[in-house]
C-alpha cells in the first residue's frame, strides 16, 4: 500500500494501456472520457478520469474501491514530480515506464526503467509513511531483483545553512551509499525543477547533521547524477569542531536532569558535558549507522573502558558497545538501502582515530593499550584551548579518515 497515489496510467476496457503523458490537452481528454472506460492495472476496478483546473489530469479510484492503493491523498507536487522524473528519463534516451505494476510483489513505483541490464524503481515519496512500510517495499524490490531509488520531496529538505541540515528518522530511511562509499540522500523539487543530492552526512545529534548539498537543474543532469552521484568536497574540520562544541554546551543545559540516564552516568563519573575532552565526539564515516549521537556513544566507551583500563582487546570494545545497545543506551539506526551495513564499523573507525591521534597504541591486530592519557579539564577556558590545540594538531588526520 503506497498511501498517497493517484494514477497517471490505466487500462481501457479493451485491455490497452492508456497513459496521461501522451495527451495533455484537457478538451481532448474530455472527449475521450465520454467514449472510453478506464480500469486500475492492479485491482481492475473502474477508475475515474479527473480533469480539472487545480490539478493535472489523473485517474482516481471510486470511494468504495477495494484496491489497496486507492488513497486520494496525492498532492499536485507529487503528481508533477513523478511526471517530470519520467519525462527526464525519457529525454535521456531510456524507456521508462510510468507507474508500472509489478504483480509478483504487488507494488507500483512511480517510475520504472532499465539501465545496463539493471532494473530500477523510483519512489518519489512526498509524505511520511510508516517505517515498516518503507522497509517492506524496499525489501520486496530487492527480492524481485529491482534496485529501489527512494527520492525525497525537495520541499522537505531542511537546510540550516551552508553545511547543516535537519534530518528526521524518516528522512534517514532514504540514505544510501554511492560506489565511493559516500552517504547520499537524493531529493527532487518539481517547482524549481532541481535535483538535490545531500552528501557527506555526519550526524551531530539525533536530528542535526553536517552535510554538503549538490543542486542542479534536472534538464542538465545525467543519470549518473542520480544513481551514482559524485559528492561535493568535504566540509572543513572547523565546522565540525564548532558544531560539536555547541552540542556539548546544549547537553550541559540538561545536566542534572534526573530523567536523563546518560547525564546521570556522566555525573556518577564526575564528568560535565561541556568539559568532555575533544577525543569524545569525533566524526567517523559510518556514524549514520548509529542513531545515538557520537558524544553519547563515545562517552559510554570512555566510561566503560578508556577511563580506567590500561589495556583492552577489540573483543572487549565489541562487548562493551553491544551491551549498551542491548540496554537501549545506544540505538542502531535502520537504513534499509544500506543492506550490508556493519554498525561496529563506526566503532572501529573511532578506535582507529584514537590510535592515529596517539591516544591508544595498537599492540597487535586486536589489542590496545593507552598511550597519551585523555585529559579532563576543570574549566571552560582550558577546555576550549585544549580543543583548539587538538584539532590544529590532528584535524588533517581526522578529515583523511572521513574520505
C-alpha positions in Angstrom: 0.0 0.0 0.0 1.6 3.3 -1.0 -0.8 5.6 0.7 -0.6 8.8 -1.4 -1.2 7.8 -5.0 -3.4 8.9 -7.9 -2.9 7.1 -11.2 -1.4 8.6 -14.3 -1.7 5.2 -16.2 -4.8 3.0 -16.6 -6.1 0.3 -18.9 -9.1 0.6 -21.3 -12.0 -1.7 -21.5 -10.1 -3.5 -24.3 -7.1 -4.1 -22.1 -4.9 -1.4 -23.8 -2.6 0.8 -21.6 -3.6 4.4 -21.5 -1.1 7.0 -20.2 -1.9 10.6 -19.5 1.7 11.5 -20.6 0.7 11.1 -24.2 -2.2 13.5 -24.2 -2.1 16.8 -22.2 -5.0 18.7 -23.9 -7.9 18.9 -21.4 -10.6 19.2 -24.1 -9.2 16.2 -26.0 -9.2 14.2 -22.8 -12.8 15.1 -22.1 -13.8 13.8 -25.5 -12.0 10.5 -24.8 -13.6 10.3 -21.4 -17.1 10.4 -23.0 -16.3 7.3 -25.1 -13.9 5.3 -23.0 -13.9 3.5 -19.6 -10.7 3.1 -17.6 -9.6 0.5 -15.2 -6.9 0.2 -12.5 -4.0 -2.0 -13.7 -3.8 -3.6 -10.3 -7.3 -4.3 -9.0 -9.0 -4.0 -12.4 -11.8 -1.9 -10.9 -13.1 1.1 -12.8 -11.4 4.4 -12.2 -12.4 8.0 -12.9 -10.5 10.3 -15.2 -10.4 13.6 -13.4 -9.8 16.7 -15.4 -9.8 20.0 -13.5 -8.1 23.4 -13.3 -6.3 22.8 -9.9 -4.5 19.5 -10.6 -3.1 17.9 -13.7 -5.4 15.2 -15.2 -5.3 11.9 -13.3 -7.2 8.7 -12.6 -8.7 8.1 -9.2 -10.5 5.1 -7.6 -14.1 5.4 -6.7 -14.8 6.0 -3.0 -15.9 2.4 -2.4 -13.0 0.8 -4.2 -11.4 -2.2 -2.6 -7.9 -1.6 -4.2 -5.2 -1.4 -1.5 -3.8 1.6 -3.2 -7.0 3.7 -3.5 -6.0 6.6 -1.4 -6.8 10.1 -2.7 -4.1 12.0 -0.8 -1.6 12.7 -3.5 -0.6 16.4 -4.0 -0.1 18.3 -7.1 3.6 18.5 -6.1 3.8 14.7 -6.2 1.9 14.3 -9.4 4.2 16.8 -11.1 7.3 15.4 -9.6 6.9 11.8 -10.8 5.7 13.0 -14.2 8.8 15.3 -14.5 11.1 12.5 -13.5 9.5 10.2 -16.1 10.0 12.9 -18.8 13.6 13.5 -17.7 14.5 9.8 -18.0 12.7 9.7 -21.4 14.8 12.6 -22.6 18.0 10.7 -21.7 17.1 8.0 -24.2 15.9 5.4 -21.7 12.5 3.8 -22.0 10.9 4.5 -18.6 7.5 3.2 -17.5 5.2 5.4 -15.6 3.6 3.6 -12.7 4.4 0.1 -13.7 2.7 -2.6 -11.7 4.9 -5.5 -10.6 2.5 -8.3 -10.0 5.0 -10.6 -8.3 5.4 -8.2 -5.4 2.1 -6.3 -5.8 3.9 -2.9 -5.9 3.7 0.0 -8.2 6.5 2.6 -8.1 6.2 6.0 -9.6 8.7 5.2 -12.4 10.5 2.1 -13.5 13.4 1.8 -16.0 16.2 -0.4 -17.2 19.8 0.7 -17.5 22.8 -1.5 -18.3 20.8 -4.6 -17.6 19.7 -3.4 -14.1 16.0 -2.8 -13.3 15.4 0.3 -11.2 12.2 1.5 -9.5 11.9 5.2 -8.5 9.7 6.0 -5.4 9.2 9.8 -5.2 8.0 10.0 -1.6 6.5 13.3 -0.6 4.6 12.3 2.6 5.7 10.3 5.7 4.7 6.7 5.7 5.4 4.1 8.5 9.0 2.9 8.6 7.7 -0.7 8.5 6.0 0.0 5.1 9.1 1.7 3.7 11.3 -1.3 4.7 8.8 -3.8 3.4 8.5 -2.1 0.0 12.3 -1.8 -0.2 12.9 -5.5 0.7 10.2 -6.6 -1.9 12.1 -4.7 -4.6 15.4 -6.4 -3.7 13.7 -9.8 -3.6 12.4 -9.1 -7.2 15.9 -8.1 -8.2 14.8 -4.5 -8.7 17.0 -1.7 -7.3 14.9 0.9 -5.5 15.7 4.6 -5.7 13.8 6.5 -3.0 13.7 10.2 -3.7 12.6 12.8 -1.1 10.5 15.8 -1.9 12.8 18.7 -2.3 10.4 20.8 -0.2 11.1 18.5 2.8 14.8 19.2 2.9 15.5 21.3 6.0 18.7 23.1 5.2 20.1 25.1 8.1 23.0 26.9 6.5 25.8 26.1 4.1 26.8 22.9 5.8 24.0 21.9 8.2 20.7 20.1 7.8 18.0 18.7 10.0 17.0 15.1 9.2 14.2 13.2 10.9 14.2 9.4 11.5 12.0 9.1 8.4 14.4 11.1 6.3 17.3 8.8 7.2 15.5 5.9 5.6 16.4 7.5 2.2 20.1 7.3 3.0 22.2 5.1 0.7 25.8 4.9 -0.5 27.4 5.5 -3.9 30.2 3.4 -5.4 32.7 5.6 -3.5 31.1 4.5 -0.2 29.9 8.1 0.5 26.5 8.7 2.1 23.9 10.3 -0.2 20.3 11.3 0.1 18.5 12.3 -3.2 15.7 14.7 -3.4 13.8 16.4 -6.2 11.7 19.6 -6.4 9.3 19.9 -9.4 8.6 23.5 -8.6 12.3 24.6 -9.1 13.0 21.6 -11.3 16.1 20.8 -9.3 17.8 17.5 -8.3 19.3 17.8 -4.9 21.9 15.4 -3.5 22.6 15.8 0.2 26.0 14.1 0.8 28.8 13.7 3.3 26.2 13.4 6.0 27.6 13.2 9.5 25.1 13.3 12.5 25.9 15.7 15.3 22.7 15.0 17.3 19.7 12.8 16.7 18.3 15.3 14.2 21.1 17.8 13.3 23.8 16.8 10.8 26.7 18.4 9.0 26.3 17.8 5.2 27.0 19.1 1.8 24.5 20.0 -0.9 24.7 19.4 -4.6 21.9 21.2 -6.5 21.4 21.0 -10.3 18.8 21.7 -12.9 17.2 18.4 -13.8 17.4 19.3 -17.5 21.2 19.3 -17.4 21.5 16.3 -15.0 22.8 12.9 -16.2 21.5 9.6 -15.0 24.8 9.2 -13.0 23.9 12.3 -11.1 21.0 10.3 -9.6 22.2 6.7 -9.4 25.9 7.3 -8.7 26.5 10.9 -7.9 29.9 12.4 -7.3 30.0 14.0 -3.8 31.0 17.6 -3.3 34.1 18.5 -1.3 34.1 17.7 2.4 33.3 20.4 4.9 36.1 21.9 7.0 37.2 20.4 10.3 36.5 23.8 11.9 32.8 23.3 11.0 32.7 20.0 12.9 34.6 21.5 15.8 32.2 24.4 16.1 29.1 22.2 15.9 30.3 19.5 18.4 31.2 22.3 20.8 27.6 23.7 20.5 26.2 20.1 21.1 28.3 19.7 24.3 27.1 23.1 25.5 23.4 22.2 24.8 23.9 18.9 26.6 25.2 20.9 29.6 21.9 22.8 29.8 20.2 19.4 30.6 22.9 18.4 33.1 21.4 17.4 36.4 18.1 16.2 34.9 17.0 13.1 36.8 15.2 11.9 33.8 18.3 11.6 31.6 20.2 8.3 32.2 23.2 9.4 30.2 23.6 12.7 32.1 23.3 10.7 35.4 26.1 8.4 34.3 28.3 11.4 33.5 27.6 12.8 36.9 28.5 9.4 38.5 31.9 9.6 36.7 32.4 13.2 37.7 32.1 14.3 34.1 30.5 17.6 32.8 29.2 17.6 29.2 30.8 20.9 28.3 34.1 19.6 29.6 34.2 16.3 27.8 37.6 16.0 26.1 37.9 16.6 22.3 38.6 12.8 21.9 34.9 12.3 22.7 32.6 13.5 19.9 34.9 12.7 16.9 33.4 12.3 13.4 33.6 8.9 11.8 32.5 7.8 8.3 29.9 5.2 9.4 28.4 7.4 12.1 24.9 7.4 10.3 24.6 3.8 11.3 24.2 4.8 14.9 21.2 6.9 15.8 22.6 7.8 19.2 24.8 10.9 18.9 28.6 10.5 18.8 29.0 12.4 22.0 26.9 9.8 23.8 28.1 6.5 22.4 31.8 7.6 22.6 31.3 8.8 26.2 29.9 5.3 27.1 33.1 3.7 25.6 35.2 6.1 27.6 33.3 5.4 30.9 33.2 1.6 30.3 36.8 1.1 29.1 39.0 4.1 28.3 38.8 5.8 31.6 40.1 3.0 33.9 41.6 0.2 31.8 45.2 0.4 30.7 44.8 -2.4 28.1 41.9 -3.9 26.4 41.0 -6.0 23.3 38.8 -5.4 20.3 36.6 -8.1 21.7 36.1 -6.1 24.9 35.3 -3.0 22.9 32.7 -5.0 20.9 31.2 -6.5 24.0 31.0 -3.1 25.7 29.4 -1.4 22.8 26.7 -4.0 22.2 26.0 -4.3 25.9 25.0 -0.6 25.7 22.9 -1.5 22.6 21.1 -4.3 24.5 20.4 -2.0 27.4 19.0 0.6 24.9 21.6 3.1 25.9 22.7 3.1 22.3 20.3 2.9 19.4 21.1 1.5 16.0 19.6 3.3 13.0 17.6 1.3 10.4 18.9 2.1 6.9 17.1 -0.3 4.6 19.0 0.9 1.5 22.3 0.1 3.2 21.7 -3.7 3.4 25.2 -4.8 4.4 26.0 -2.1 6.9 28.1 -3.1 9.8 27.4 -0.8 12.7 30.6 -1.8 14.5 32.5 -0.3 11.6 31.8 3.1 13.2 33.2 2.0 16.5 36.4 0.5 14.8 36.8 3.8 12.9 36.7 5.7 16.3 39.3 3.4 17.8 41.4 3.8 14.7 41.2 7.6 15.2 42.3 7.2 18.8 45.3 5.3 17.6 46.2 7.8 14.9 45.9 10.7 17.4 48.3 8.8 19.8 45.7 8.2 22.5 45.9 4.4 22.0 48.7 2.2 20.9 47.7 -0.8 18.7 49.9 -3.5 20.3 48.7 -6.1 17.7 45.7 -6.6 15.4 43.1 -6.6 18.1 44.8 -5.4 21.3 45.2 -1.9 22.5 46.9 0.0 25.4 46.6 3.6 26.4 49.4 5.8 25.1 48.7 9.5 25.8 46.1 9.8 28.6 42.8 11.5 27.8 42.8 14.7 29.8 39.8 16.1 31.6 39.9 19.9 32.2 38.3 21.7 35.1 37.2 24.9 33.5 35.8 26.1 30.1 38.8 28.3 29.2 41.3 25.4 29.5 38.8 23.2 27.7 38.4 25.5 24.6 42.2 25.9 24.4 42.7 22.1 24.6 40.2 21.6 21.8 41.9 24.2 19.6 45.3 22.6 20.0 43.8 19.1 19.4 42.1 20.0 16.2 45.1 22.0 15.0 47.3 19.0 15.5 45.0 16.2 14.3 42.4 17.9 12.1 44.0 16.7 8.9 44.2 13.1 10.2 40.5 13.3 11.2 39.5 14.6 7.8 41.6 11.9 6.0 39.7 9.3 8.0 36.4 10.5 6.5 37.5 10.2 2.9 
